[in-house]
Amino acid sequence: MASTAWMSRPASEKQVAFIQKMADEKIVSGLHDELLDRLADVASGQGVSGGEASELIDALMAAPRKAKPSAGFAPLISTQGERKAAATAAWAESHRLEAAAAEALVAAGGKAGVEGACTNCGHSAHDDKICGHSQFVSLGWDDGYNVVCECKNFVAVTAAQGAARTAHWEAQCSRDAAHKAEDAAREFERGDHVVVARGRKVPKGSKGQIIKVDEGNYGWRVFLLLADGSKAWIALSNIDHEEV
């Protein structure tokens, strides 16, 4: 009898403090009316017995936890905007240099050359003055023969032809850099804001921010901090960038 006497005595301060803490952390809307009334009594400072407090604690322990606030987004800084801007700038520079290369080619009479190039094949001179460039000469149908250029007719190209060649090389390098910048803008990196577009694990349309990018057993995946405060691993192929 003595072992159950605490159930009829007023709830202890520790029980009351624990109930208040759990009520802040758990979703209490699923509790039945009697327990909700008891929780209201605790919140208003009205007394409940130790047994009633114990039953309420058990129910709160089983209740689902509230979603964490989305303030976790703040420390994560996305560089996606900067990467997209860099790609846009790189393509603008590439188009500018391609236009300049086209103008230089026109100024060179349609020929871009290299100093000391062969007049037969256009290849640069080798130390032995032979590049060995082979060209197939067709005689019709499938008949023909190979001609090997000996590169003996070297000339100095004009300044305009040399400038056209340089402009073409600069445009090519700029185009390669633009492709790399565009690839970087498409990558998924820590801090990027994304939306779930495919898959079944996380509801489609869910928005979140990448905490980590990792290669799992089944391919690349990301660890997401979702807008409701929950976290989940999801395949990289199941997300799209979100415009922020």
DRENTORLUM-156554 format. One line per 3 residues: number of its first residue (from 1); their letters; for each residue x, y, z of N, C-alpha, C. Coordinates in pm, 1 decimal, decimal comma. Layout:
! DRENTORLUM-156554
NUM = a = X Y Z X Y Z X Y Z | ...
***
This chain:
! DRENTORLUM-156554
1 = mas = 82,7 -120,2 0,0 0,0 0,0 0,0 85,9 124,8 0,0 | 192,1 119,2 81,1 279,8 235,5 92,3 350,0 263,6 -38,7 | 376,1 156,7 -119,9 450,5 175,2 -244,2 372,1 253,2 -347,6
4 = taw = 240,8 260,5 -335,4 158,7 334,8 -431,3 106,0 465,6 -375,0 | 148,6 500,5 -257,3 98,6 623,4 -194,8 136,1 747,2 -273,8 | 251,5 743,8 -344,7 297,1 861,2 -419,7 200,1 898,8 -530,8
7 = msr = 120,3 801,1 -577,4 29,0 827,1 -688,3 -81,4 925,1 -650,5 | -117,2 924,1 -521,8 -224,2 1014,3 -478,2 -170,5 1146,7 -425,2 | -39,4 1152,2 -398,8 19,9 1276,5 -351,9 38,0 1372,9 -467,8
10 = pas = 53,3 1501,2 -440,7 75,1 1598,2 -548,9 201,1 1563,2 -629,5 | 198,2 1593,8 -756,2 313,3 1568,7 -842,9 434,2 1646,1 -793,3 | 552,0 1586,9 -808,5 674,5 1652,6 -763,8 712,9 1765,2 -860,3
13 = ekq = 800,0 1853,8 -813,1 848,1 1963,0 -898,2 922,3 1908,5 -1020,2 | 993,4 1798,7 -1000,3 1067,5 1738,2 -1111,6 970,4 1687,3 -1217,5 | 859,5 1624,7 -1175,1 760,8 1576,3 -1271,5 699,0 1693,2 -1349,2
16 = vaf = 663,4 1798,3 -1275,3 601,0 1915,0 -1340,1 696,7 1977,6 -1440,9 | 824,1 1994,2 -1404,3 923,2 2054,0 -1494,0 942,9 1967,7 -1618,5 | 943,2 1835,2 -1599,0 962,8 1744,6 -1712,4 842,6 1749,9 -1806,8
19 = iqk = 721,4 1757,6 -1750,8 600,2 1768,3 -1833,9 603,7 1896,7 -1916,1 | 641,7 2006,7 -1854,9 647,2 2134,3 -1926,5 750,5 2130,2 -2038,6 | 863,6 2065,9 -2011,5 968,1 2054,5 -2114,1 919,9 1967,9 -2230,8
22 = mad = 857,6 1855,0 -2199,8 810,2 1765,0 -2303,4 697,5 1828,7 -2384,3 | 614,1 1908,4 -2319,9 504,2 1973,7 -2390,7 556,3 2072,2 -2494,7 | 673,0 2130,7 -2468,5 733,2 2223,4 -2564,3 796,5 2150,3 -2682,4
25 = eki = 836,8 2025,8 -2660,4 911,1 1951,7 -2761,9 824,1 1854,9 -2841,9 | 708,7 1816,6 -2788,4 626,3 1714,3 -2852,0 497,7 1772,2 -2910,3 | 440,4 1698,8 -3006,1 311,2 1735,1 -3063,6 203,5 1675,2 -2974,7
28 = vsg = 126,4 1760,9 -2906,9 31,3 1714,1 -2805,4 -111,8 1706,8 -2858,6 | -130,6 1745,5 -2984,8 -267,5 1747,5 -3037,0 -328,9 1608,4 -3045,3 | -245,6 1505,4 -3044,0 -296,9 1369,7 -3054,7 -338,5 1309,0 -2922,0
31 = lhd = -313,9 1377,8 -2811,2 -352,7 1325,1 -2679,8 -504,9 1332,4 -2663,9 | -559,3 1235,8 -2590,6 -704,8 1240,0 -2571,9 -741,0 1352,6 -2474,9 | -868,9 1386,8 -2472,2 -916,2 1507,1 -2402,1 -877,2 1510,2 -2255,4
34 = ell = -883,9 1396,6 -2188,6 -852,8 1392,9 -2045,7 -708,1 1433,2 -2020,6 | -619,4 1382,3 -2103,8 -478,7 1417,0 -2087,6 -453,4 1562,9 -2125,3 | -524,1 1613,6 -2226,1 -509,0 1754,3 -2263,0 -555,3 1844,5 -2149,3
37 = drl = -664,6 1805,6 -2083,3 -712,0 1882,6 -1967,7 -608,1 1880,0 -1856,5 | -547,8 1763,9 -1837,3 -447,1 1750,6 -1731,9 -324,1 1835,2 -1766,0 | -287,6 1836,6 -1895,1 -173,4 1917,8 -1938,3 -203,9 2066,1 -1916,7
40 = adv = -326,7 2106,6 -1941,8 -366,7 2245,9 -1919,4 -359,3 2280,8 -1771,5 | -394,6 2183,8 -1686,0 -385,2 2207,3 -1542,0 -240,7 2231,7 -1500,5 | -149,3 2153,0 -1557,8 -7,5 2171,0 -1524,7 40,4 2307,2 -1572,6
43 = asg = 0,1 2345,5 -1694,3 44,1 2473,5 -1750,3 -8,6 2591,8 -1670,1 | -127,5 2577,4 -1614,6 -187,0 2688,1 -1539,2 -148,6 2688,4 -1392,0 | -69,1 2587,7 -1349,9 -24,2 2582,8 -1211,9 -117,9 2510,5 -1118,3
46 = qgv = -225,9 2452,6 -1172,5 -315,4 2375,0 -1087,9 -252,6 2239,0 -1059,0 | -281,4 2187,0 -945,2 -216,5 2064,5 -903,4 -272,2 1940,2 -970,6 | -182,9 1844,3 -996,6 -220,3 1709,8 -1041,7 -147,7 1611,9 -951,7
49 = sgg = -199,1 1493,6 -940,8 -136,2 1392,8 -855,3 -15,1 1332,0 -923,4 | 63,5 1263,6 -842,9 180,9 1198,2 -898,0 144,1 1092,9 -1000,1 | 35,7 1020,2 -973,8 -8,9 918,4 -1069,3 -55,1 980,6 -1199,6
52 = eas = -130,0 1089,9 -1190,8 -175,8 1158,9 -1311,4 -57,0 1215,3 -1389,2 | 40,9 1268,2 -1319,0 161,3 1321,6 -1383,8 237,9 1210,6 -1453,3 | 247,4 1094,6 -1388,0 320,0 982,2 -1446,6 253,0 934,9 -1575,4
55 = eli = 118,7 927,1 -1572,8 46,0 885,0 -1692,4 64,5 986,7 -1804,8 | 63,9 1113,3 -1769,8 82,2 1218,7 -1869,1 222,8 1213,0 -1928,5 | 322,7 1187,2 -1844,4 461,1 1176,3 -1893,3 474,4 1060,9 -1991,8
58 = dal = 412,8 946,8 -1960,8 418,4 831,7 -2051,8 357,8 866,9 -2187,5 | 245,7 939,3 -2187,5 180,7 977,7 -2313,0 266,4 1076,4 -2391,7 | 328,9 1169,5 -2321,4 414,9 1266,4 -2389,1 539,6 1200,1 -2447,4
61 = maa = 592,4 1103,7 -2377,2 709,7 1031,5 -2426,9 678,1 960,7 -2558,7 | 555,9 910,6 -2571,8 516,2 837,9 -2692,1 473,1 930,5 -2805,8 | 446,1 1056,5 -2775,4 399,8 1150,9 -2877,8 513,4 1187,1 -2973,8
64 = prk = 481,5 1217,3 -3100,2 586,7 1256,5 -3196,3 649,9 1390,0 -3158,8 | 775,8 1402,8 -3194,4 849,3 1525,1 -3163,4 819,2 1632,9 -3266,6 | 814,8 1757,5 -3221,4 793,2 1869,0 -3312,0 912,0 1883,8 -3406,4
67 = akp = 884,1 1934,7 -3526,2 992,1 1960,6 -3621,5 1081,3 2072,0 -3568,0 | 1208,8 2056,0 -3592,0 1302,0 2159,6 -3549,3 1284,4 2282,9 -3636,6 | 1306,9 2399,6 -3585,2 1292,8 2520,5 -3667,2 1392,4 2521,2 -3781,3
70 = sag = 1354,7 2583,2 -3890,0 1439,6 2584,6 -4009,3 1552,5 2684,9 -4000,2 | 1579,1 2736,5 -3881,3 1689,3 2832,5 -3865,0 1822,9 2768,6 -3896,3 | 1823,7 2635,0 -3908,8 1947,5 2565,7 -3943,5 1999,1 2602,7 -4081,0
73 = fap = 1914,5 2667,1 -4162,6 1959,8 2709,1 -4294,5 2065,6 2819,3 -4286,3 | 2057,6 2901,6 -4183,3 2138,4 3022,7 -4176,5 2289,3 3000,0 -4192,4 | 2350,5 2902,9 -4121,3 2495,5 2888,8 -4131,4 2542,4 2835,5 -4265,7
76 = lis = 2449,7 2776,4 -4345,3 2489,2 2718,0 -4472,5 2477,0 2822,5 -4582,3 | 2586,8 2853,1 -4646,0 2588,9 2955,8 -4749,7 2603,3 2888,5 -4885,4 | 2512,3 2916,8 -4975,0 2515,3 2858,4 -5108,4 2599,1 2944,8 -5202,6
79 = tqg = 2677,5 2878,5 -5285,9 2756,5 2949,0 -5387,1 2696,0 2931,4 -5525,8 | 2576,0 2874,6 -5531,5 2514,9 2846,1 -5661,1 2493,9 2973,0 -5742,5 | 2449,4 3080,2 -5677,3 2428,4 3206,0 -5748,6 2557,3 3256,6 -5811,3
82 = erk = 2666,4 3248,9 -5734,7 2796,0 3293,3 -5787,1 2842,5 3203,3 -5901,5 | 2815,6 3073,6 -5890,0 2857,4 2980,5 -5995,6 2779,4 3005,8 -6124,6 | 2650,2 3033,9 -6110,9 2569,8 3063,8 -6229,4 2613,9 3195,0 -6292,8
85 = aaa = 2644,3 3294,1 -6210,2 2690,2 3422,9 -6262,4 2824,0 3407,3 -6334,4 | 2912,1 3323,3 -6278,4 3042,2 3299,2 -6341,5 3024,9 3231,4 -6476,8 | 2929,7 3137,8 -6485,9 2904,8 3069,9 -6612,8 2850,6 3167,4 -6717,0
88 = taa = 2760,1 3253,9 -6674,2 2704,1 3353,3 -6766,3 2812,9 3446,6 -6818,2 | 2900,2 3491,5 -6727,4 3009,4 3580,4 -6767,3 3107,6 3509,2 -6859,5 | 3133,2 3380,6 -6832,0 3226,8 3304,6 -6915,0 3174,2 3287,3 -7056,9
91 = wae = 3043,7 3262,2 -7069,4 2986,6 3248,5 -7203,3 2985,7 3382,0 -7277,2 | 2961,8 3490,5 -7206,0 2965,2 3622,5 -7269,7 3104,6 3651,7 -7324,7 | 3208,3 3617,8 -7245,4 3346,2 3638,4 -7291,0 3378,4 3547,7 -7409,1
94 = shr = 3326,6 3424,0 -7405,1 3350,6 3330,9 -7515,5 3289,1 3383,0 -7645,0 | 3166,6 3434,2 -7637,5 3101,8 3487,7 -7757,3 3177,5 3609,9 -7809,7 | 3230,0 3690,9 -7718,3 3306,0 3809,1 -7760,3 3431,5 3767,5 -7836,2
97 = lea = 3502,2 3668,8 -7782,9 3626,9 3624,8 -7846,6 3599,5 3551,3 -7978,1 | 3489,0 3480,3 -7986,2 3455,1 3414,0 -8111,9 3425,4 3516,8 -8220,9 | 3357,6 3625,1 -8182,6 3331,8 3732,4 -8278,9 3461,7 3798,4 -8322,4
100 = aaa = 3553,4 3816,7 -8226,6 3683,2 3876,7 -8259,0 3762,6 3785,1 -8351,1 | 3754,7 3652,6 -8328,8 3826,3 3557,3 -8413,5 3770,1 3558,1 -8555,3 | 3637,7 3570,8 -8566,6 3576,6 3576,7 -8699,4 3621,3 3701,4 -8774,5
103 = eal = 3629,0 3814,8 -8705,2 3675,1 3939,1 -8768,2 3821,5 3927,4 -8810,2 | 3903,6 3863,3 -8725,6 4046,0 3847,8 -8757,2 4064,8 3758,2 -8878,2 | 3979,2 3656,0 -8890,0 3989,7 3565,9 -9004,6 3954,9 3638,2 -9134,6
106 = vaa = 3854,0 3723,3 -9128,9 3817,5 3802,8 -9246,4 3932,1 3896,0 -9284,2 | 3993,5 3958,8 -9183,2 4105,7 4050,5 -9209,7 4225,9 3978,1 -9268,0 | 4238,0 3847,2 -9239,9 4351,1 3769,0 -9291,4 4319,6 3704,8 -9425,3
109 = ggk = 4208,2 3742,4 -9483,7 4173,2 3688,0 -9613,9 4118,3 3546,7 -9606,0 | 4069,0 3509,9 -9490,1 4009,4 3376,7 -9474,6 4108,1 3268,9 -9438,1 | 4233,5 3306,4 -9412,0 4334,7 3206,9 -9378,0 4401,0 3242,6 -9245,1
112 = agv = 4402,0 3143,4 -9154,3 4473,3 3160,5 -9027,6 4596,8 3072,0 -9032,7 | 4712,8 3127,2 -9013,2 4834,5 3048,9 -9028,7 4924,9 3054,2 -8908,9 | 5029,0 2972,2 -8914,4 5132,8 2968,5 -8812,3 5265,2 3001,9 -8879,1
115 = ega = 5344,6 3079,3 -8812,2 5474,6 3118,8 -8867,6 5554,0 2994,7 -8905,3 | 5600,2 2987,6 -9031,8 5679,0 2874,0 -9077,6 5594,7 2754,6 -9115,8 | 5465,9 2773,8 -9150,6 5380,0 2661,6 -9186,3 5405,9 2617,6 -9328,8
118 = ctn = 5374,6 2490,2 -9353,3 5394,0 2433,9 -9486,9 5284,5 2484,4 -9579,9 | 5321,0 2522,6 -9701,6 5222,6 2572,2 -9796,5 5136,1 2459,3 -9851,7 | 5179,7 2334,6 -9835,5 5101,9 2220,7 -9885,3 4994,5 2175,9 -9786,2
121 = cgh = 5032,4 2159,4 -9659,4 4937,4 2103,7 -9562,1 4905,8 2198,4 -9447,7 | 4982,5 2308,1 -9432,1 4956,3 2403,1 -9326,0 5011,8 2362,0 -9191,0 | 5080,9 2249,3 -9181,5 5137,6 2205,6 -9054,1 5261,6 2286,8 -9019,0
124 = sah = 5289,2 2295,0 -8888,7 5408,2 2365,6 -8843,8 5533,0 2288,9 -8885,2 | 5641,1 2363,3 -8898,0 5766,5 2302,0 -8941,3 5824,1 2213,5 -8831,5 | 5881,8 2101,6 -8871,1 5956,6 2014,9 -8780,7 6104,8 2039,2 -8804,0
127 = ddk = 6184,9 1988,3 -8713,6 6329,5 2008,0 -8727,1 6380,9 1952,0 -8857,9 | 6324,3 1840,8 -8903,0 6372,4 1780,0 -9026,5 6295,7 1832,4 -9148,5 | 6210,8 1933,1 -9124,8 6134,3 1994,3 -9233,2 6037,7 1897,3 -9300,6
130 = icg = 6003,3 1787,9 -9231,4 5906,9 1692,0 -9284,9 5806,0 1658,4 -9175,2 | 5677,5 1684,9 -9197,9 5577,4 1652,9 -9095,9 5515,3 1516,3 -9120,1 | 5528,1 1464,1 -9241,7 5474,8 1332,0 -9269,4 5323,8 1328,0 -9279,2
133 = hsq = 5262,7 1441,9 -9302,2 5117,1 1444,9 -9312,3 5071,9 1365,4 -9434,5 | 4981,6 1269,3 -9413,1 4935,8 1182,4 -9520,5 4794,1 1220,1 -9560,4 | 4770,1 1231,7 -9688,9 4638,8 1267,0 -9740,5 4598,3 1167,7 -9847,6
136 = fvs = 4472,6 1118,0 -9837,8 4422,5 1020,9 -9934,2 4369,2 1093,8 -10056,7 | 4417,2 1053,7 -10172,9 4372,1 1110,9 -10299,1 4285,3 1008,3 -10368,9 | 4156,9 1041,9 -10389,0 4063,1 947,3 -10447,6 4068,7 951,2 -10599,5
139 = lgw = 4058,2 832,5 -10659,1 4052,1 821,0 -10804,0 3912,1 779,3 -10848,9 | 3819,7 783,0 -10756,6 3683,5 743,0 -10790,0 3648,2 609,5 -10726,2 | 3523,6 596,0 -10688,5 3476,2 478,1 -10617,6 3561,9 454,4 -10495,1
142 = ddg = 3620,3 334,5 -10483,2 3703,4 304,9 -10366,1 3850,3 299,5 -10401,2 | 3887,5 353,2 -10516,6 4027,0 349,1 -10559,4 4093,9 481,6 -10523,3 | 4222,5 478,8 -10494,5 4296,6 598,5 -10461,9 4431,5 564,4 -10402,9
145 = ynv = 4503,1 666,6 -10356,1 4634,9 643,4 -10299,0 4664,4 753,9 -10198,2 | 4762,2 730,4 -10113,0 4804,1 826,9 -10011,2 4922,6 907,6 -10061,2 | 4918,2 1036,1 -10033,8 5029,4 1124,5 -10065,6 5085,2 1176,6 -9934,5
148 = vce = 5214,4 1160,1 -9912,9 5280,1 1206,6 -9791,7 5348,2 1339,4 -9820,8 | 5305,6 1441,4 -9747,6 5363,1 1574,0 -9767,1 5502,2 1579,7 -9704,3 | 5599,1 1626,6 -9778,4 5734,8 1637,4 -9726,4 5764,2 1774,8 -9667,5
151 = ckn = 5667,9 1865,1 -9674,3 5680,2 1994,8 -9610,1 5810,5 2066,8 -9643,3 | 5835,9 2083,7 -9770,6 5957,4 2154,8 -9810,6 5929,4 2300,1 -9850,2 | 5803,8 2334,1 -9857,4 5767,3 2468,5 -9903,2 5717,9 2553,3 -9786,0
154 = fva = 5808,5 2591,4 -9699,7 5770,6 2670,1 -9582,9 5774,4 2818,0 -9615,7 | 5675,7 2890,5 -9560,9 5669,4 3034,5 -9584,1 5639,2 3104,1 -9452,3 | 5666,0 3231,5 -9447,3 5630,5 3313,0 -9331,9 5491,0 3369,4 -9356,4
157 = vta = 5399,8 3339,3 -9266,6 5262,8 3388,2 -9283,4 5259,3 3537,0 -9253,2 | 5155,0 3602,9 -9297,6 5140,2 3746,6 -9272,9 5102,4 3769,6 -9127,2 | 5118,3 3893,0 -9083,5 5082,5 3928,5 -8946,0 4933,4 3907,0 -8921,6
160 = aqg = 4852,4 3935,1 -9025,4 4707,9 3918,0 -9011,5 4670,9 3770,8 -8995,0 | 4741,0 3682,7 -9069,0 4714,1 3539,5 -9056,4 4756,3 3486,9 -8919,1 | 4868,5 3538,5 -8869,6 4912,0 3498,8 -8735,9 4815,7 3546,1 -8628,9
163 = aar = 4763,3 3668,8 -8644,1 4667,2 3722,6 -8548,9 4537,0 3643,4 -8551,6 | 4498,3 3599,4 -8671,8 4376,4 3518,9 -8684,1 4393,2 3384,8 -8613,3 | 4510,4 3326,5 -8627,4 4538,2 3200,0 -8559,6 4533,0 3217,7 -8407,7
166 = tah = 4594,4 3323,9 -8356,8 4593,6 3351,7 -8212,9 4452,4 3375,8 -8162,0 | 4373,8 3451,5 -8239,4 4236,5 3480,3 -8199,1 4152,6 3353,3 -8194,6 | 4177,2 3264,2 -8289,5 4104,7 3136,3 -8290,1 4139,6 3054,3 -8166,6
169 = wea = 4266,7 3051,2 -8129,2 4311,1 2975,2 -8011,6 4250,4 3034,1 -7883,7 | 4248,0 3167,1 -7871,8 4190,3 3231,8 -7754,1 4040,2 3202,1 -7743,8 | 3971,0 3201,6 -7857,0 3827,8 3172,6 -7856,5 3802,0 3028,5 -7813,6
172 = qcs = 3887,3 2936,8 -7859,0 3872,6 2796,9 -7822,2 3893,0 2776,7 -7671,9 | 3996,5 2839,5 -7617,4 4022,7 2828,9 -7473,0 3907,7 2888,6 -7392,2 | 3854,4 3001,9 -7440,4 3744,3 3066,4 -7370,2 3619,4 2979,6 -7373,9
175 = rda = 3595,1 2911,7 -7484,5 3479,0 2823,2 -7496,1 3491,9 2704,3 -7400,2 | 3613,1 2650,2 -7388,6 3636,3 2540,0 -7294,8 3612,0 2585,7 -7151,0 | 3657,4 2707,0 -7117,9 3638,2 2760,4 -6983,0 3490,5 2783,0 -6953,9
178 = ahk = 3414,0 2825,0 -7054,5 3270,2 2847,6 -7036,0 3198,4 2715,5 -7009,4 | 3239,1 2610,9 -7079,8 3179,2 2478,8 -7056,7 3207,6 2431,7 -6913,8 | 3328,9 2453,6 -6866,6 3363,4 2413,0 -6729,8 3283,2 2492,6 -6627,1
181 = aed = 3267,2 2622,0 -6651,0 3189,8 2705,6 -6558,9 3044,1 2662,7 -6557,1 | 2992,7 2625,7 -6673,9 2853,3 2580,0 -6681,1 2836,5 2447,5 -6606,0 | 2933,3 2357,3 -6620,1 2927,9 2230,7 -6546,6 2930,4 2255,9 -6395,9
184 = aar = 3013,6 2351,4 -6352,8 3022,3 2383,8 -6209,8 2890,0 2439,1 -6157,3 | 2819,1 2516,3 -6239,3 2690,4 2572,4 -6197,6 2584,9 2463,3 -6183,0 | 2600,5 2355,2 -6258,3 2503,3 2245,9 -6253,0 2530,6 2149,5 -6137,9
187 = efe = 2650,9 2154,0 -6082,9 2685,6 2063,0 -5973,7 2603,7 2095,6 -5849,3 | 2595,6 1996,6 -5759,6 2530,2 2016,3 -5630,2 2637,4 2023,5 -5523,1 | 2638,5 2133,4 -5449,3 2739,0 2153,9 -5346,2 2673,2 2187,3 -5213,4
190 = rgd = 2748,7 2177,1 -5106,3 2697,6 2206,7 -4972,2 2641,2 2348,6 -4966,3 | 2521,8 2360,1 -4914,1 2456,9 2488,9 -4902,8 2356,8 2517,5 -5013,3 | 2361,9 2442,3 -5123,7 2269,7 2466,8 -5233,7 2125,3 2438,3 -5191,5
193 = hvv = 2034,3 2523,5 -5234,0 1891,9 2503,1 -5210,3 1837,1 2414,8 -5322,0 | 1765,7 2310,9 -5284,7 1717,5 2214,3 -5382,5 1571,1 2180,7 -5356,2 | 1509,5 2116,8 -5453,7 1372,7 2068,0 -5440,4 1372,1 1921,6 -5483,6
196 = var = 1300,4 1838,7 -5410,7 1290,8 1695,8 -5442,3 1196,7 1679,9 -5560,7 | 1247,7 1626,3 -5671,5 1168,8 1614,2 -5794,2 1134,7 1470,6 -5829,4 | 1208,5 1376,0 -5771,8 1186,8 1235,8 -5806,1 1206,8 1148,8 -5682,4
199 = grk = 1169,3 1021,0 -5694,7 1189,2 927,3 -5585,2 1067,5 916,1 -5495,3 | 1073,3 820,2 -5401,6 960,5 794,7 -5312,0 994,2 815,1 -5164,5 | 1122,1 821,6 -5132,3 1161,9 830,1 -4992,1 1117,8 961,3 -4928,4
202 = vpk = 1135,0 1071,1 -5001,4 1096,9 1204,4 -4954,0 989,3 1257,0 -5047,9 | 880,3 1313,3 -4995,5 772,1 1361,2 -5081,8 822,0 1458,9 -5188,5 | 772,7 1441,9 -5309,4 809,6 1532,4 -5418,0 762,9 1673,9 -5385,5
205 = gsk = 843,5 1769,0 -5422,9 811,9 1908,2 -5393,6 872,8 1958,2 -5264,2 | 926,5 1864,9 -5182,4 989,9 1906,5 -5056,8 1113,5 1989,5 -5088,3 | 1133,9 2095,9 -5012,5 1247,9 2184,0 -5033,8 1345,4 2171,8 -4917,7
208 = gqi = 1470,8 2189,2 -4949,0 1571,4 2178,9 -4844,4 1704,6 2235,1 -4888,5 | 1804,3 2214,3 -4804,7 1938,7 2264,3 -4832,6 2037,9 2151,6 -4809,6 | 2136,9 2145,0 -4895,0 2233,9 2036,0 -4888,4 2330,6 2057,8 -4773,0
211 = ikv = 2339,2 1956,2 -4687,2 2436,5 1958,7 -4578,2 2565,9 1890,3 -4621,0 | 2550,4 1781,8 -4699,2 2668,4 1703,8 -4737,3 2641,1 1631,9 -4868,5 | 2744,0 1618,7 -4951,8 2739,4 1539,4 -5074,2 2834,9 1422,9 -5056,3
214 = deg = 2786,1 1301,3 -5082,9 2866,1 1184,0 -5052,1 2836,4 1075,0 -5155,4 | 2932,4 986,4 -5175,4 2912,3 872,2 -5264,3 2877,1 750,4 -5180,7 | 2754,6 700,7 -5197,7 2707,9 585,7 -5122,2 2727,2 456,5 -5198,7
217 = nyg = 2665,7 350,6 -5148,1 2678,1 219,3 -5211,3 2607,7 213,2 -5346,0 | 2509,7 300,8 -5366,5 2430,6 297,4 -5489,0 2445,5 425,2 -5570,5 | 2557,3 493,4 -5555,1 2581,4 614,6 -5632,2 2586,9 738,1 -5543,0
220 = wrv = 2594,6 852,8 -5607,5 2606,8 978,4 -5533,5 2475,1 1013,5 -5466,3 | 2484,8 1068,7 -5346,8 2367,7 1105,6 -5268,5 2397,6 1234,5 -5191,6 | 2291,9 1296,2 -5137,5 2309,2 1417,9 -5058,4 2233,1 1402,9 -4927,4
223 = fll = 2284,9 1467,8 -4824,0 2218,3 1473,1 -4694,3 2149,2 1608,1 -4687,1 | 2016,0 1607,3 -4678,7 1937,6 1729,6 -4685,7 1884,5 1772,5 -4549,9 | 1885,7 1902,7 -4527,8 1811,3 1963,7 -4418,4 1684,8 2017,9 -4481,7
226 = lad = 1571,7 1952,4 -4454,2 1446,2 1988,6 -4516,9 1383,3 2109,9 -4448,3 | 1289,0 2171,2 -4516,0 1228,5 2294,4 -4466,8 1155,0 2275,1 -4335,1 | 1106,7 2150,5 -4307,8 1035,5 2127,1 -4181,7 1129,9 2094,7 -4066,6
229 = gsk = 1261,1 2102,0 -4091,6 1358,7 2076,3 -3986,8 1410,5 1935,2 -3983,4 | 1346,2 1842,5 -4056,0 1393,4 1704,0 -4058,8 1511,3 1690,8 -4155,1 | 1579,5 1578,1 -4147,0 1695,7 1553,4 -4231,4 1680,4 1417,7 -4299,2
232 = awi = 1736,7 1404,8 -4419,2 1722,5 1278,2 -4492,3 1831,2 1266,2 -4597,7 | 1875,0 1141,3 -4619,7 1963,1 1111,0 -4732,4 1874,8 1087,9 -4854,7 | 1918,0 1136,9 -4969,4 1841,6 1117,6 -5092,3 1938,1 1111,6 -5209,7
235 = als = 1902,9 1030,8 -5309,3 1989,1 1015,8 -5426,5 2004,8 1149,2 -5498,3 | 2125,6 1175,2 -5545,0 2155,2 1300,1 -5614,9 2065,9 1318,7 -5738,1 | 2031,5 1206,2 -5801,1 1951,0 1212,3 -5923,6 1805,7 1250,6 -5896,2
238 = nid = 1766,0 1256,0 -5769,3 1625,5 1283,7 -5734,7 1599,7 1429,1 -5697,6 | 1700,0 1515,4 -5710,3 1681,1 1654,8 -5672,8 1714,8 1748,3 -5789,0 | 1655,2 1865,5 -5784,2 1684,6 1972,6 -5879,6 1722,4 2097,4 -5801,4
241 = hee = 1796,6 2185,1 -5864,8 1827,3 2311,9 -5800,9 1699,8 2395,1 -5785,6 | 1688,8 2465,1 -5676,1 1577,8 2557,2 -5655,6 1627,2 2698,0 -5679,8 | 1551,6 2774,8 -5755,6 1588,0 2912,7 -5782,0 1562,5 2994,2 -5654,6
244 = v = 1665,6 3054,5 -5600,2 1654,5 3131,4 -5476,4 1693,0 3275,8 -5505,6
***
